[in-house]
Amino acid sequence: MIEVKGVTKSFDDFTALDNVTCNIAEGCIYGMVGSNGAGKSTLLRVLSGIYKADKGEAIIDGINVYENTYMKNKLVFVADELFFLAGANMKSMAKFYSSIYDNFDMDRFAELTKTFGLDPSKSISNFSKGMKRQAAIILALSTRTKYMFFDETFDGLDPVVRQGVKSLFAAEILSREFTPVLASHNLRELEDICDH
């Protein structure tokens, strides 16, 4: 379970989060909708332990995430602005992820790469925006973490791939302990997939 307790986070004179409190139950697909600058990305970074809250705390399974490597092994964050190692292809990124995540599943990675029709040997820098987003989603799902945080999950994906990703999330929830939190500025992208 995710518990956000009175979280406040400011950057200089801008308050991105102001006393935010919410609970996210396990096994549901949780959507966060808000305009640009509403604090969605900041909250996901607090939940991921990237940012430390100025006040309050983010607790996952009863443990504070910030500077906690044990908890960070149970979650993955896919940012709006994707990052891949310079010159990397999907195979090298999978090796990198497997060095960080204890449960990284190479078989699942190979299966998803084939499903999405991506060449794991091709340099990611040559991928289109949508293909890069697919690569990030494949790598995240292959971590087999209990919690996944996605910022602008469907940005750059065509409608067919978008539906395929939504189906993957639903199947993942049915097959194992899995709680994704999806943030978007577009309600339509989330309304047919999210429970909350």
Phi and psi in degrees as a GROMACS rama.xvg file:
@    title "Ramachandran Plot"
@    xaxis  label "Phi"
@    yaxis  label "Psi"
@TYPE xy
-104.251  128.857  ILE-2
-124.512  122.627  GLU-3
-108.71  118.351  VAL-4
-119.089  101.222  LYS-5
55.0334  42.6482  GLY-6
-77.9759  127.222  VAL-7
-124.246  134.697  THR-8
-143.237  123.724  LYS-9
-121.117  154.025  SER-10
-126.418  109.884  PHE-11
53.9808  -116.788  ASP-12
-99.4869  9.80866  ASP-13
-106.191  124.211  PHE-14
-95.2008  109.26  THR-15
-80.9043  -37.3859  ALA-16
-129.577  131.515  LEU-17
-126.553  95.0256  ASP-18
58.0734  49.1853  ASN-19
-80.6469  130.875  VAL-20
-133.739  129.835  THR-21
-164.211  159.674  CYS-22
-121.182  137.606  ASN-23
-120.432  113.401  ILE-24
-72.2641  153.778  ALA-25
-70.1982  150.106  GLU-26
75.0757  17.1496  GLY-27
-120.26  160.328  CYS-28
-99.1776  115.149  ILE-29
-106.358  126.052  TYR-30
-108.121  139.843  GLY-31
-118.22  119.794  MET-32
-116.395  135.999  VAL-33
-174.75  158.915  GLY-34
-68.9785  168.095  SER-35
-59.3537  133.999  ASN-36
87.4877  4.47867  GLY-37
-77.4252  -13.7771  ALA-38
107.704  6.21772  GLY-39
-59.6219  -51.3582  LYS-40
-62.8887  -39.4965  SER-41
-63.5628  -42.4898  THR-42
-63.5033  -42.4958  LEU-43
-61.9906  -36.2322  LEU-44
-72.1175  -32.4584  ARG-45
-67.4514  -44.3969  VAL-46
-62.2635  -32.1805  LEU-47
-83.9237  -7.21276  SER-48
80.5337  14.5226  GLY-49
-78.9715  -44.8408  ILE-50
-104.889  145.267  TYR-51
-96.9312  130.819  LYS-52
-64.39  141.794  ALA-53
-68.3555  -37.8186  ASP-54
-140.144  154.493  LYS-55
79.1677  -171.205  GLY-56
-156.398  155.598  GLU-57
-109.65  121.717  ALA-58
-117.983  129.395  ILE-59
-123.104  123.995  ILE-60
51.7651  38.8146  ASP-61
81.2867  4.91974  GLY-62
-123.443  136.486  ILE-63
-70.037  132.024  ASN-64
-81.5114  -34.0241  VAL-65
-58.5224  129.263  TYR-66
54.2629  38.1716  GLU-67
-125.677  97.5135  ASN-68
-65.4642  -30.937  THR-69
-60.0284  -47.5814  TYR-70
-71.4711  -35.2172  MET-71
-65.6048  -21.4724  LYS-72
-74.2581  -11.9175  ASN-73
-100.907  4.35592  LYS-74
-143.904  156.84  LEU-75
-138.197  143.802  VAL-76
-121.843  124.731  PHE-77
-108.009  107.926  VAL-78
-75.3075  162.92  ALA-79
-62.1092  -44.8542  ASP-80
-91.9398  105.824  GLU-81
-72.7124  147.078  LEU-82
-128.966  130.291  PHE-83
-131.02  150.992  PHE-84
-61.4106  145.662  LEU-85
-58.0908  129.981  ALA-86
73.7307  7.58418  GLY-87
-76.686  150.307  ALA-88
-111.562  179.28  ASN-89
-66.1821  -33.6047  MET-90
-62.9677  -45.3378  LYS-91
-69.3981  -33.2755  SER-92
-68.1027  -36.874  MET-93
-63.7518  -41.1992  ALA-94
-63.3085  -40.2219  LYS-95
-62.5586  -48.6957  PHE-96
-61.1018  -39.3007  TYR-97
-68.0858  -21.906  SER-98
-77.0991  -15.9702  SER-99
-102.582  -42.9276  ILE-100
-101.25  119.956  TYR-101
-59.0964  -34.2863  ASP-102
-101.697  17.5815  ASN-103
-57.5514  130.225  PHE-104
-108.574  101.061  ASP-105
-63.8543  -34.5148  MET-106
-65.6482  -42.658  ASP-107
-63.5912  -41.0101  ARG-108
-58.2431  -47.8994  PHE-109
-63.1  -41.5029  ALA-110
-62.9913  -47.2736  GLU-111
-68.1511  -37.4906  LEU-112
-60.8147  -41.9647  THR-113
-67.5899  -42.6756  LYS-114
-58.4089  -42.8174  THR-115
-83.8145  -8.73862  PHE-116
71.1031  32.1924  GLY-117
-98.1961  143.927  LEU-118
-87.1317  110.147  ASP-119
-69.3959  -10.8256  PRO-120
-95.448  -10.8891  SER-121
-80.1722  139.898  LYS-122
-60.4431  130.077  SER-123
-63.6039  -26.3274  ILE-124
-62.954  -20.1921  SER-125
-91.5533  -1.62089  ASN-126
-76.2403  151.751  PHE-127
-71.842  171.105  SER-128
-57.1881  -45.5031  LYS-129
-65.3346  -38.4862  GLY-130
-66.7906  -37.5882  MET-131
-63.7944  -40.1738  LYS-132
-64.3228  -41.9142  ARG-133
-60.9887  -43.9249  GLN-134
-59.3192  -43.557  ALA-135
-64.0041  -40.2479  ALA-136
-67.0814  -42.4986  ILE-137
-59.7938  -47.6968  ILE-138
-61.9835  -41.8505  LEU-139
-63.7159  -48.1636  ALA-140
-63.7243  -30.9888  LEU-141
-72.2651  -16.4989  SER-142
-68.4116  -22.3858  THR-143
58.4195  29.6371  ARG-144
-74.4318  158.68  THR-145
-74.3659  -33.9897  LYS-146
-122.137  135.075  TYR-147
-131.874  132.826  MET-148
-116.896  122.765  PHE-149
-121.212  124.273  PHE-150
-102.417  120.221  ASP-151
52.876  55.7864  GLU-152
-50.4219  -42.2946  THR-153
-102.43  9.83165  PHE-154
-61.8841  122.634  ASP-155
87.9276  -3.95147  GLY-156
-90.3311  138.324  LEU-157
-74.6343  163.793  ASP-158
-56.0943  -37.1472  PRO-159
-67.7069  -46.5979  VAL-160
-65.7666  -39.0325  VAL-161
-56.6216  -45.7523  ARG-162
-65.6209  -36.6863  GLN-163
-63.5761  -40.3281  GLY-164
-65.8976  -42.4979  VAL-165
-60.7743  -41.5174  LYS-166
-64.2484  -37.8385  SER-167
-61.6024  -44.465  LEU-168
-60.3582  -45.422  PHE-169
-62.5878  -43.9466  ALA-170
-64.7786  -37.5201  ALA-171
-63.1251  -40.814  GLU-172
-64.9302  -36.4629  ILE-173
-72.2139  -25.7035  LEU-174
-96.9515  -16.8619  SER-175
-163.618  175.753  ARG-176
-70.5395  115.073  GLU-177
-155.959  126.776  PHE-178
-133.49  102.451  THR-179
-91.5747  142.614  PRO-180
-117.703  119.941  VAL-181
-113.125  127.124  LEU-182
-111.354  138.692  ALA-183
-156.313  155.235  SER-184
-89.8834  -3.05347  HIS-185
-116.226  107.757  ASN-186
-58.5974  -37.8128  LEU-187
-60.1681  -31.6418  ARG-188
-69.709  -22.4847  GLU-189
-110.222  -21.9912  LEU-190
-62.8974  -27.1613  GLU-191
-96.8039  4.15764  ASP-192
-122.248  -31.981  ILE-193
-83.4072  140.914  CYS-194
-81.8778  -33.2685  ASP-195
